[in-house]
Amino acid sequence: MTRVRRRRAHAWGVVAEYLCALLLLCKGYSILEMRHRNAMGEIDIIAVRSGVIAFIEVKARAGETQALESVTAQKRRRIARAGHAFVASHGRYAQHGLRFDVMVVTSPWKIRHLTDAWRPA
């Protein structure tokens, strides 16, 4: 992939994250953090609604299948570790439920939110 294509893909990924955050706000979520990084990994969006914290991986791809396949087992483990580290460092969320979601963006008008997409082992 050329440098220009990588830059465009990265920019589209950032736009997709903000589109997903906007959709989550419309669905009644509060956005706690975006692009959160800790020693365990990175989480695209951390949102809360009704006592449940959702750790959300955003994937912007041409096709939904391609996007879902890019959330590998290794990626899921890294996100789960980062999510648990987030809760450990933010005691006020200790009593909240945890959920791991994926949001797939195939165009600015087509966003699919898969709630509880996986459970950490």
N, C-alpha and C positions, 0 to 999 in steps of 0.2 A: 504494500500500500504506500503510495507516495505521501510525502509530507503534507501536501495540500489536501489530499483526501483524508488523512488522519485528523488534520485541523478541522475540516468540515464535519467529520464524524463526531469529534469531541464537542464541537459547538452544538450540533443537533442533539447530542446527549444531554447537554446542560439545558437546552430549551425544553427537552422532553421532561426533565426533572421538574422544571418550573410549571409546565402544563399539568403534570400530575399533582403537584402541590396545590395548584388552583382548584383542580377537580376535588381533591380531598377536602379543601376548605368548604366547597359547595356542598359536600356530603356531610358536613358537620364535624369534621376533625379539626383539631388544633395542631399546628405544625410546631413541634418542639425544636427540631434542628434539621438542617439540610446539609448534605455532604459532610456528615460527622465522621471524624477520624479519631481513633485512639490506637493504643499499642496493638490491639487485636485485629484491626481492620477498618474498613470504611463502610458506612451505611448511607445510602442515597437520601432517604427521608425517614425521619422518626416522627411519628404522629400519634396522637392520643384521642380516644373517643370512648365515652362510657366506661371508664376505668380499665381500658385495654390499650397498651402501647403496641403500635404496629411498626415494625422495622421493615422498611420497604425498599426493595431492589427495583430500580427502573431500568428497563431495557428498551432502547429505540432501535428497531430493525425494520427491514423491508417486509418481513413476514413474521407472523406470530410464532410459528413453529421454530423458526431460526432463533427468535428471541428467547423462547422458553428453554431451548436446548443449551443456550449460553449460560444458564444459571446451573452450573455444574455442582456436583456434590462438594467439591473443595470450596467453591464459592459460598455455598450454603453454610458449611461449617465455619468459615471465616466470618460471615455475617452474624451467625448465632453467637460466636465468641465475642464479637464486637458489641452485640446487643446486650449480652449478659454483663459485660464490662461497663457499659453505659449505665445500666440499672444499679450496679454495685457502686458506681461513683456518684449517683444521684439518689440518695436515700429516700427522697419524697415519693419515688416511684416503686418502692419495694413491695407494696401491696397490690400493684397493678398486675393484671394478666399480661402475658406477652404473646405476640403473634408475629409471624413472618409472612410477608406478602410479596407479590411481584406485580408490577404494573408494566404492561407492554404497550408501547407507543409505535404504531405502524404509520401514522400520519397525525398531523395536528388535531384532526377531528376523530380519530379512532384510537381510543385508549381503553384497554381492558384491565380491570383491577381484579386480580386473583387473591382473595382473602384467604389467610391460613394456607398458603401455598405449600408449605412444608413444616414439619416439626423436627427440631433438633434431636439427634439421637442421644 
